[in-house]
Amino acid sequence: MKRLENKVAVITGGNSGIGFATASEFINEGANVIITGRNPQSIGAATAALGEKAYGIVSDTSKFADIQHLQEEVKAHAEKIDILFINAGIAKFSSVDQVSEEFYEESFDINFKGAYFTIQALLPLINDGGSIILNTSINAHVGMPGASIYAASKAALLSLAKNLSAELLSRKIRVNAISPGPVVTPLHSTAKFGITDEQLKQMGEGILSQIPVGRFGTPEEIAKAAAFFASDDSSFILGTELIVDGGMATL
Ligand SMILES: NC(=O)c1ccc[n+]([C@@H]2O[C@H](COP(=O)([O-])OP(=O)(O)OC[C@H]3O[C@@H](n4cnc5c(N)ncnc54)[C@H](OP(=O)(O)O)[C@@H]3O)[C@@H](O)[C@H]2O)c1
């Protein structure tokens, strides 16, 4: 029997990069998967590529009304779920003197507020014994110029894994975090990072030199870690974090 047979998973930001690879991995492990994202075209393309076990919902995680709508749509489609992968996120970089209130709010509204209220909205639909997985970042552990806001928004998720695990003990819902190091996805672009071509080039070279295994990770390598936390293979593991970073933070 496959590890996620008869399970239903919601993956926020499942139309691209790590979220898409995780949707594919969960389906390979037997799950039905609901993915979210802001763009109807990319949600449509992703669900078509994932096949009949995938269902897409357009929902902007930074908008409270969209999160309530997501709850209604998930309930109508699946009634109950077993796995929630909080993956939707942005990574914008700026030096501290350039950070505006809007910059701060965009990052925190998506990376933390959206994560928090998505969990709150979907909790009543999660079966007892379910698994919540938070996608954080190695930036929660290492210091990097320009990353103060992004890093803080991800570090906040690490405390959620502990506190919600404690709060949800009676329902046997485990909350764990994955902290990826640099991974090759569409995130690594000037538009998504909010930096210039030259800055992107310098950042890429600088980061590569800090990864002991000498390469970026793949989305599939993060998806394998998510499948571990989603399955009963990790049944005695809660409130903790798996760093998946080619040794960047630990060697
Ligand atoms: N790649 C890395 O090196 C790396 C390292 C550490 C952590 N991470 C984390 O991994 C997660 C996935 O990133 P990725 O690398 O796979 O990047 P990606 O390919 O850009 O994927 C990001 C996903 O998040 C979704 N998203 C962004 N804002 C959203 C919003 N407001 N509402 C709903 N969905 C939203 C995007 O969908 P739409 O844009 O269509 O809405 C997309 O599906 C992020 O949380 C990121 O911080 C990535």
PDBQT file of the ligand as one rigid body, heavy atoms in Angstrom, charges set to zero:
ROOT
HETATM    1  N1  LIG A 301      13.230  28.096  -3.851  1.00  0.00    +0.000 N 
HETATM    2  C1  LIG A 301      13.945  28.280  -2.752  1.00  0.00    +0.000 C 
HETATM    3  O1  LIG A 301      15.182  28.421  -2.818  1.00  0.00    +0.000 OA
HETATM    4  C2  LIG A 301      13.285  28.279  -1.401  1.00  0.00    +0.000 A 
HETATM    5  C3  LIG A 301      14.114  28.155  -0.266  1.00  0.00    +0.000 A 
HETATM    6  C4  LIG A 301      13.525  28.163   0.985  1.00  0.00    +0.000 A 
HETATM    7  C5  LIG A 301      12.157  28.280   1.109  1.00  0.00    +0.000 A 
HETATM    8  N2  LIG A 301      11.379  28.401  -0.002  1.00  0.00    +0.000 N 
HETATM    9  C6  LIG A 301       9.926  28.539   0.193  1.00  0.00    +0.000 C 
HETATM   10  O2  LIG A 301       9.263  27.573  -0.571  1.00  0.00    +0.000 OA
HETATM   11  C7  LIG A 301       7.935  28.039  -0.877  1.00  0.00    +0.000 C 
HETATM   12  C8  LIG A 301       7.659  27.772  -2.332  1.00  0.00    +0.000 C 
HETATM   13  O3  LIG A 301       8.561  28.534  -3.094  1.00  0.00    +0.000 OA
HETATM   14  P1  LIG A 301       9.121  28.081  -4.527  1.00  0.00    +0.000 P 
HETATM   15  O4  LIG A 301      10.582  28.188  -4.474  1.00  0.00    +0.000 OA
HETATM   16  O5  LIG A 301       8.483  26.827  -4.961  1.00  0.00    +0.000 OA
HETATM   17  O6  LIG A 301       8.646  29.349  -5.399  1.00  0.00    +0.000 OA
HETATM   18  P2  LIG A 301       7.564  29.546  -6.570  1.00  0.00    +0.000 P 
HETATM   19  O7  LIG A 301       7.828  28.586  -7.657  1.00  0.00    +0.000 OA
HETATM   20  O8  LIG A 301       7.572  30.995  -6.822  1.00  0.00    +0.000 OA
HETATM   21  O9  LIG A 301       6.198  29.119  -5.864  1.00  0.00    +0.000 OA
HETATM   22  C9  LIG A 301       5.557  29.944  -4.933  1.00  0.00    +0.000 C 
HETATM   23  C10 LIG A 301       4.122  29.490  -4.848  1.00  0.00    +0.000 C 
HETATM   24  O10 LIG A 301       3.454  30.298  -3.846  1.00  0.00    +0.000 OA
HETATM   25  C11 LIG A 301       2.285  30.812  -4.447  1.00  0.00    +0.000 C 
HETATM   26  N3  LIG A 301       1.908  32.081  -3.846  1.00  0.00    +0.000 N 
HETATM   27  C12 LIG A 301       2.681  33.184  -3.676  1.00  0.00    +0.000 A 
HETATM   28  N4  LIG A 301       1.957  34.159  -3.118  1.00  0.00    +0.000 NA
HETATM   29  C13 LIG A 301       0.713  33.658  -2.928  1.00  0.00    +0.000 A 
HETATM   30  C14 LIG A 301      -0.487  34.182  -2.412  1.00  0.00    +0.000 A 
HETATM   31  N5  LIG A 301      -0.575  35.452  -1.966  1.00  0.00    +0.000 N 
HETATM   32  N6  LIG A 301      -1.585  33.389  -2.366  1.00  0.00    +0.000 NA
HETATM   33  C15 LIG A 301      -1.517  32.133  -2.835  1.00  0.00    +0.000 A 
HETATM   34  N7  LIG A 301      -0.419  31.573  -3.346  1.00  0.00    +0.000 NA
HETATM   35  C16 LIG A 301       0.681  32.340  -3.397  1.00  0.00    +0.000 A 
HETATM   36  C17 LIG A 301       2.604  30.944  -5.912  1.00  0.00    +0.000 C 
HETATM   37  O11 LIG A 301       1.441  30.945  -6.711  1.00  0.00    +0.000 OA
HETATM   38  P3  LIG A 301       0.927  32.259  -7.512  1.00  0.00    +0.000 P 
HETATM   39  O12 LIG A 301       2.107  33.166  -7.705  1.00  0.00    +0.000 OA
HETATM   40  O13 LIG A 301       0.356  31.727  -8.759  1.00  0.00    +0.000 OA
HETATM   41  O14 LIG A 301      -0.086  32.829  -6.611  1.00  0.00    +0.000 OA
HETATM   42  C18 LIG A 301       3.389  29.671  -6.155  1.00  0.00    +0.000 C 
HETATM   43  O15 LIG A 301       2.532  28.583  -6.339  1.00  0.00    +0.000 OA
HETATM   44  C19 LIG A 301       7.899  29.518  -0.485  1.00  0.00    +0.000 C 
HETATM   45  O16 LIG A 301       7.209  29.652   0.746  1.00  0.00    +0.000 OA
HETATM   46  C20 LIG A 301       9.374  29.874  -0.285  1.00  0.00    +0.000 C 
HETATM   47  O17 LIG A 301       9.554  30.877   0.653  1.00  0.00    +0.000 OA
HETATM   48  C21 LIG A 301      11.918  28.395  -1.260  1.00  0.00    +0.000 A 
ENDROOT
TORSDOF 0
